[in-house]
């Protein structure tokens, strides 16, 4: 860890283990395409822009877990759009 967490993260660790168990028990494409994923309410997407010659240019997208175990991940715009659809109402197959 690069810094001391600001919040307790025991529940976050248990959630990670549960997610790993879930993924191991749903290893086929058919099983995965049938699930309805949803993002944690503690996830934030941050965009970084830099001033360019012709306006602002998006230089990065970072998905961050803002509560619990500190975690961040760089994502591409298409992945961010996909994650936006992960609202618990649609299956991955949809």
C-alpha positions in Angstrom: 0.0 0.0 0.0 1.2 3.4 -0.8 -0.6 5.1 2.1 -2.5 4.2 5.2 -6.2 3.5 4.4 -8.6 6.2 5.7 -11.4 3.6 6.3 -11.6 0.1 7.7 -11.3 -2.4 4.9 -12.0 -5.8 6.5 -15.4 -6.0 4.7 -13.7 -5.0 1.5 -11.3 -8.0 1.8 -14.2 -10.4 2.5 -15.9 -9.0 -0.6 -12.8 -9.7 -2.7 -12.7 -13.3 -1.5 -16.4 -13.7 -2.3 -15.9 -12.3 -5.8 -13.0 -14.7 -6.4 -15.1 -17.7 -5.2 -17.9 -16.5 -7.4 -15.7 -16.3 -10.5 -14.2 -19.7 -9.8 -17.7 -21.2 -9.6 -18.9 -19.5 -12.7 -16.1 -20.4 -15.1 -18.1 -21.1 -18.3 -19.0 -18.4 -20.8 -22.7 -19.3 -20.5 -22.6 -18.9 -16.7 -20.8 -15.5 -16.9 -23.1 -14.2 -19.7 -26.1 -14.9 -17.5 -25.0 -12.7 -14.5 -26.3 -9.2 -13.9 -23.3 -7.3 -12.6 -23.4 -4.0 -10.7 -20.7 -1.7 -9.6 -20.1 -0.8 -6.0 -21.5 2.6 -4.9 -18.0 3.3 -3.7 -16.5 3.4 -7.2 -15.6 6.6 -8.9 -14.4 7.3 -12.5 -11.9 10.1 -12.7 -10.9 11.8 -16.0 -7.8 13.8 -16.4 -7.6 16.5 -19.1 -4.6 18.5 -20.3 -4.8 21.8 -22.2 -3.8 21.2 -25.8 -3.3 23.4 -28.8 -7.0 23.1 -29.7 -8.8 22.8 -26.4 -8.8 20.2 -23.7 -7.5 16.7 -24.4 -8.6 13.7 -22.2 -5.4 12.0 -21.1 -6.6 9.3 -18.8 -9.5 7.5 -17.1 -9.0 6.0 -13.7 -11.5 3.8 -11.9 -11.1 4.1 -8.1 -12.5 2.4 -5.1 -13.0 5.3 -2.6 -14.0 3.3 0.5 -12.5 0.2 1.9 -9.3 -1.3 0.5 -7.6 1.3 -1.7 -7.7 0.3 -5.3 -7.4 2.1 -8.7 -7.2 1.0 -12.3 -6.6 2.8 -15.6 -9.4 2.0 -18.0 -10.1 2.8 -21.7 -13.2 4.8 -22.7 -14.9 1.7 -24.1 -14.5 -0.1 -20.8 -15.9 2.9 -18.9 -18.9 2.8 -21.1 -19.4 -0.9 -20.5 -19.1 -0.4 -16.8 -21.7 2.3 -16.9 -24.2 -0.4 -18.2 -23.4 -2.6 -15.2 -26.4 -1.5 -13.2 -27.6 -4.9 -12.0 -30.5 -4.9 -14.5 -28.9 -6.3 -17.6 -27.0 -9.6 -18.1 -23.5 -9.6 -19.5 -25.0 -11.3 -22.5 -27.3 -8.4 -23.1 
